[in-house]
Amino acid sequence: MSSQPSPAPQDGASNQAIRLFRQAALDRLSSPEQLDQLISLTRPRDLLAMLTLFALIALAIGWSILGRVPERVKGSGILITTGGRVVDAVATGDGTLTDILVEVGGGVQQGQVVARVIQPALRQQLDNIDAVIAERKALLEELKGQVAERTRAADQTQAARVNALTMRVSDAQERVRVLDEQEKRDTALFDRRLITWQQLLETRRALAEARQSELEARSQISQVESDAIVQRNSNDRDIRSSEERLADAERQKAELEIQLRQQETITSPANGRVVEWKAVPGTRIAPGQALLSIESGAAGLELLLYLPPNDGKRVVSGMPVQIAPSTVRREEYGMMEGTVAAVSDFPTTAQAMQAILRNDQLVQSFSSKGAPFAARVLLTPDANTPSGFAWSGGSGPEQQFSSGSMAEAEVTVAWRRPISYVIPWLRKVSGLAG
């Protein structure tokens, strides 16, 4: 039997070939040609990109340390006239609105009549007082006639009595003269014992009676004159009382006429511009009811800005403000520039906001996050722009602005290094915070 050939020599050749292949691969990898190929992987363009990246990273780090970014507080507000506020013209009495004399947007002067209200009740009172005045005038004229008639009769009676009493005085005086002489003669006769004491006493008694009669007559004349004075005074009092009642009615009429003028004519409480009518002709109104709103103030504009309660105290006078009116696209025109002129020390109340804005919806909108701080922002003027104000994005829009425009605003309260925003986050991530 022939034996099969042994496979051992073939396996040895195969292993030798593998070792030779591996050695050849190692030789190729370690050859200078292969080293040149590895070096060629780092091309100049890649190196430039790497250097650029490192430079940008270094620049970003440097900017984060040396650079500054603004920290802003945001708020919302409304453009108003400089130093102005919204005031209401109110009705002073109840009635019906009949006429509106000014249009919305029209200018008004303080004291100018802007509306009329009819007052039926006051007019009825005026008619009643006119009737009272007419009645009292008639009574006064009648009283004056009666007094004049009584005075004429009293004067005649007084004159007659005075004449009679005057004659009595004259008679009494004559008797006194005669009896005085008789008393002197009787006294002399009595001294010579030619008459009795009783006769002398009779003469003296008659003289005393004559003198008493003269005194009584004179007293009666004085009484008549006094009675006449009393009567004249009484008549004068009656006339004065009637005149006072008439004057009182006339004063009431004058007061009613003033009240009627005040309540039937609604006047503007300030110089300004009409921004809203709150009633229409035919409306029944009550005392104190607001009929129209008037914006007072100077011709310029400023921003009444309301700041969130948590950030309001960070804002102080002189800080720059960027303003975005609601009618302007900020991405196209930028923002209007201004400066904080004043900030309230305490959060403003809804009542204070209502006193200025006269609008419940605005008060609710501006105080939606709590009682805000109120700031007055002066707009930076620029005569070279269409609006007359400076803009961060050039000359701004081709439009004029008026009070009543809503706006958002950002107040720059500080400038910070960018890295200061990252450090708290790094501390938190690394566990070093707190």
C-alpha positions in Angstrom: 0.0 0.0 0.0 1.2 3.3 -0.8 0.8 5.9 2.0 -0.8 9.5 1.5 1.7 12.3 1.3 2.3 14.1 4.6 0.7 17.7 4.9 3.4 18.9 7.2 5.5 20.5 4.6 2.6 22.6 3.2 1.6 23.9 6.7 5.1 25.0 7.3 5.2 26.9 4.0 1.9 28.6 4.8 3.1 29.8 8.2 6.3 31.0 6.6 4.3 33.0 4.0 2.2 34.7 6.8 5.3 35.6 8.7 6.8 37.1 5.5 3.6 39.1 4.8 3.5 40.5 8.3 7.1 41.5 8.1 6.6 43.1 4.7 3.7 45.1 6.1 5.8 46.3 9.0 8.6 47.2 6.7 6.2 49.3 4.6 4.8 51.1 7.6 8.3 51.9 8.9 9.7 53.0 5.6 10.3 56.8 5.0 7.6 56.8 2.3 5.0 55.8 4.8 6.3 58.4 7.3 5.9 61.1 4.6 2.3 60.0 4.0 1.5 60.4 7.7 3.0 63.9 7.9 1.0 65.0 4.9 -2.3 64.4 6.8 -1.7 67.8 8.7 -2.2 70.1 5.8 -1.6 73.9 6.0 -5.3 74.7 5.6 -6.2 72.5 8.6 -3.5 74.1 10.6 -4.9 77.6 9.8 -8.4 76.6 10.7 -7.1 75.2 14.0 -5.2 78.4 14.8 -8.2 80.5 13.9 -10.4 78.5 16.2 -7.9 78.9 19.0 -7.8 82.7 18.3 -11.5 82.9 18.4 -11.6 81.1 21.7 -9.0 83.3 23.1 -10.9 86.4 21.8 -14.1 85.2 23.4 -12.4 84.6 26.7 -10.8 88.0 26.5 -14.1 89.6 25.6 -15.8 87.8 28.4 -13.3 89.3 30.9 -12.6 92.7 29.4 -15.9 93.4 27.6 -19.1 95.0 28.9 -22.7 94.1 28.2 -25.7 96.2 29.4 -28.1 94.9 32.0 -31.6 96.2 31.4 -34.8 96.5 33.3 -37.9 96.3 31.1 -41.2 98.1 31.5 -44.2 99.4 29.7 -45.7 102.8 29.5 -47.5 105.4 27.5 -46.4 108.6 25.8 -47.9 111.8 27.3 -47.4 115.5 27.0 -44.5 116.9 28.9 -45.5 117.4 32.5 -49.0 116.5 31.7 -51.8 114.3 32.9 -55.3 113.3 31.9 -58.0 115.2 33.7 -61.8 114.8 33.4 -64.4 117.5 32.8 -67.2 116.4 35.1 -70.9 117.3 35.5 -71.8 119.4 38.6 -75.4 118.3 38.6 -77.9 115.8 37.2 -79.5 116.4 33.9 -79.4 115.4 30.2 -76.4 116.0 27.9 -77.6 118.1 25.0 -74.7 119.5 23.1 -71.0 118.5 22.5 -69.0 121.6 21.5 -65.5 120.1 20.9 -64.2 117.1 19.0 -61.8 114.4 20.1 -58.3 115.7 19.3 -59.3 119.3 19.5 -57.5 121.8 21.7 -59.3 123.5 24.6 -58.5 126.3 27.0 -59.2 126.2 30.7 -62.7 127.5 31.4 -63.8 126.9 27.8 -67.4 125.6 27.5 -67.2 122.1 26.0 -70.7 120.8 26.5 -74.2 121.8 27.6 -76.6 120.0 29.9 -80.2 120.7 30.4 -81.4 121.0 34.0 -85.3 120.8 34.2 -85.4 120.8 38.0 -83.3 123.9 38.3 -85.3 125.7 35.7 -88.5 124.8 37.6 -87.0 126.2 40.7 -86.1 129.4 38.8 -89.7 129.7 37.6 -90.9 129.3 41.1 -88.6 131.9 42.5 -89.7 134.3 39.8 -93.3 133.9 40.9 -92.2 134.5 44.5 -90.3 137.7 43.5 -93.3 139.0 41.6 -95.6 138.3 44.6 -93.2 140.0 47.1 -92.8 143.0 44.8 -96.6 143.4 44.8 -96.8 143.1 48.6 -94.0 145.6 49.0 -95.8 148.1 46.8 -99.1 147.5 48.6 -97.4 148.0 52.0 -95.7 151.2 50.8 -99.1 152.5 49.8 -100.7 151.6 53.1 -97.8 153.1 55.0 -98.0 156.3 53.0 -101.8 156.5 53.7 -101.3 155.8 57.4 -98.5 158.4 57.6 -100.7 161.1 56.0 -103.5 160.4 58.4 -101.2 160.2 61.4 -99.5 163.4 60.3 -102.8 165.2 60.2 -103.9 163.9 63.5 -100.5 164.7 65.0 -100.6 168.2 63.7 -104.1 168.8 65.1 -103.2 167.4 68.5 -100.0 169.4 68.6 -101.8 172.6 67.7 -104.4 171.9 70.4 -101.7 171.2 73.0 -99.7 174.1 71.9 -102.8 176.3 72.6 -103.1 174.7 76.0 -99.5 175.5 76.7 -100.0 179.1 75.7 -103.1 179.4 77.9 -101.3 177.7 80.7 -98.3 180.1 80.3 -100.7 183.1 80.3 -102.4 181.8 83.5 -99.0 181.2 85.1 -97.9 184.7 84.2 -101.1 186.2 85.7 -101.2 184.0 88.7 -97.5 184.6 89.3 -98.2 188.3 89.5 -101.2 187.7 91.6 -99.1 185.6 94.0 -96.6 188.4 94.4 -99.4 190.9 95.1 -101.1 188.5 97.5 -97.9 187.8 99.3 -97.4 191.6 99.8 -101.0 192.0 101.0 -100.5 189.1 103.4 -97.4 190.6 104.8 -99.5 193.7 105.5 -102.3 191.6 107.0 -104.7 192.7 104.3 -105.6 189.1 103.2 -105.7 185.9 105.0 -103.3 183.0 104.7 -106.0 180.9 103.1 -106.4 183.5 100.3 -102.7 183.4 99.7 -102.7 179.6 99.6 -105.5 179.6 97.1 -103.5 181.8 94.8 -100.4 179.7 95.1 -102.5 176.5 94.5 -103.9 178.0 91.3 -100.4 179.0 90.2 -99.2 175.5 90.7 -102.1 174.0 88.8 -101.4 176.4 85.9 -97.8 175.4 85.8 -98.8 171.7 86.0 -101.2 172.2 83.2 -98.4 173.7 81.1 -96.1 170.8 81.9 -98.8 168.2 81.0 -99.5 169.9 77.7 -95.8 170.0 76.9 -95.5 166.3 77.9 -98.4 165.4 75.7 -96.8 167.2 72.8 -93.6 165.2 73.4 -95.7 162.0 73.6 -97.5 162.8 70.3 -94.2 163.4 68.7 -92.7 160.3 70.2 -95.7 158.2 69.1 -95.3 159.6 65.6 -91.6 158.6 65.6 -92.5 155.1 66.9 -95.1 154.7 64.2 -92.7 155.9 61.5 -90.1 153.4 62.8 -92.7 150.6 62.7 -93.7 151.5 59.2 -90.0 151.6 58.2 -89.5 148.2 59.8 -92.4 146.8 57.9 -91.1 148.2 54.7 -87.5 147.0 55.4 -88.8 143.5 56.3 -90.8 143.3 53.0 -87.7 144.6 51.1 -85.5 142.0 52.8 -87.9 139.2 51.8 -87.9 140.5 48.3 -84.0 140.8 48.3 -83.8 137.3 49.7 -85.9 135.9 46.9 -83.8 137.9 44.4 -80.6 136.5 45.9 -82.0 133.0 45.6 -82.7 133.7 42.0 -79.2 134.9 41.4 -77.8 131.8 43.1 -80.0 129.6 41.0 -78.9 131.4 37.8 -75.3 130.9 38.8 -76.0 127.3 39.6 -77.8 126.8 36.4 -75.0 128.3 34.3 -72.5 126.1 36.1 -74.5 122.9 35.8 -75.8 123.5 32.3 -72.4 124.4 30.9 -69.5 122.0 31.2 -66.1 123.7 31.1 -62.6 122.5 30.6 -60.6 122.2 33.8 -57.3 122.8 32.1 -55.6 123.7 28.8 -55.0 120.7 26.7 -56.4 118.3 24.1 -59.6 116.3 24.2 -58.7 112.6 24.1 -62.0 110.9 24.8 -65.8 111.6 25.1 -67.4 109.4 27.8 -71.0 110.3 27.0 -73.2 111.1 24.0 -76.0 113.6 23.6 -79.2 112.4 25.2 -77.3 110.6 28.0 -78.7 111.1 31.5 -75.9 112.2 33.8 -75.3 112.4 37.5 -73.3 114.9 39.6 -69.6 114.2 39.4 -69.9 112.0 36.3 -66.9 112.4 33.9 -68.1 113.5 30.5 -64.7 113.8 28.7 -61.0 113.4 29.3 -58.5 116.1 28.5 -54.8 115.7 28.3 -53.0 118.7 29.9 -49.4 119.7 29.7 -46.8 121.3 27.4 -46.4 120.7 23.7 -43.6 118.2 24.0 -43.7 114.4 24.7 -42.4 112.2 27.5 -42.8 108.6 28.5 -44.7 107.7 31.6 -43.0 104.3 32.3 -44.2 101.7 34.8 -41.5 99.3 36.1 -42.0 95.9 37.7 -42.0 96.0 41.5 -39.0 93.7 41.8 -36.8 95.9 39.6 -38.1 99.4 40.1 -35.7 100.4 42.8 -32.8 99.6 40.5 -33.7 102.5 38.3 -32.5 106.0 39.1 -32.5 109.4 37.4 -30.1 109.8 34.6 -30.1 106.2 33.3 -30.4 105.8 29.6 -33.6 104.3 28.2 -34.5 102.7 24.8 -38.1 103.0 23.9 -40.1 101.0 21.4 -43.4 102.6 20.4 -46.1 100.0 19.6 -46.6 101.5 16.2 -43.0 101.1 15.1 -41.1 97.9 14.1 -37.9 98.0 16.2 -36.1 95.5 13.9 -36.4 98.1 11.1 -36.1 101.4 12.8 -34.4 100.6 16.1 -35.6 102.2 19.3 -36.2 105.8 20.5 -33.7 107.1 23.0 -34.4 108.8 26.3 -33.2 109.4 29.8 -34.9 108.7 33.2 -35.9 112.1 34.7 -37.5 110.9 37.9 -38.6 107.6 39.6 -41.2 107.2 42.4 -39.8 106.3 45.8 -42.6 103.8 46.5 -44.7 101.6 44.3 -47.6 103.6 42.9 -51.1 102.8 43.8 -54.0 102.1 41.5 -55.7 105.3 42.7 -52.6 107.4 41.7 -52.4 105.7 38.3 -56.1 106.3 37.8 -55.7 109.9 38.7 -53.2 110.3 35.8 -54.4 107.8 33.2 -58.2 108.0 33.7 -58.4 104.5 32.2 -59.2 101.4 34.2 -57.9 99.0 31.5 -54.5 100.8 31.4 -54.3 100.7 35.2 -54.9 97.0 35.2 -52.4 96.4 32.4 -49.6 98.3 33.9 -50.2 96.8 37.4 -50.7 93.2 36.2 -47.4 92.1 38.0 -48.1 94.0 41.1 -47.9 97.7 42.2 -45.3 99.2 39.8 -42.8 102.0 40.2 -43.6 105.0 38.1 -40.8 106.7 36.1 -40.8 109.8 34.0 -38.6 109.5 30.9 -37.5 112.5 28.8 -37.1 111.7 25.1 -33.9 112.8 23.5 -34.6 115.4 20.8 -33.1 115.3 17.3 -34.1 118.0 14.8 -32.7 115.9 12.0 -35.2 113.1 12.2 -38.8 113.1 11.0 -40.2 112.4 14.4 -38.0 115.0 16.1 -36.4 112.4 18.4 -33.2 110.4 18.4 -33.3 106.8 17.4 -30.8 104.0 17.9 -31.3 102.7 14.3 -30.8 105.9 12.3 -33.4 108.5 11.6 -36.4 106.5 12.7 -39.7 106.2 10.9 -41.4 108.8 8.7 -44.1 109.7 11.2 -44.9 112.1 14.0 -45.8 110.8 17.5 -48.5 112.0 19.7 -49.6 111.4 23.3 -51.5 108.2 24.0 -49.1 105.9 22.1 -48.2 102.7 24.0 -44.6 101.7 24.3 -42.2 99.2 25.7 -39.0 100.4 27.2 -35.6 99.1 28.5 -33.6 101.0 31.1 -29.9 100.3 31.2 -29.2 99.9 34.9 -25.6 98.5 34.8 -22.8 97.3 32.5 -21.4 93.8 33.4 -18.6 91.6 32.2 -20.0 88.7 30.2 -18.1 86.2 32.3 -20.0 87.4 35.4 -23.1 85.6 33.9 -21.1 82.3 33.5 -19.4 82.2 36.8 -22.6 81.5 38.9 -23.5 78.7 36.5 -20.0 77.2 36.7 -20.2 77.4 40.5 -23.5 75.7 40.5 -22.3 72.9 38.1 -19.1 72.4 40.0 -20.9 72.3 43.4 -19.0 75.3 44.7 -22.0 77.5 45.0 -23.5 77.7 48.5 
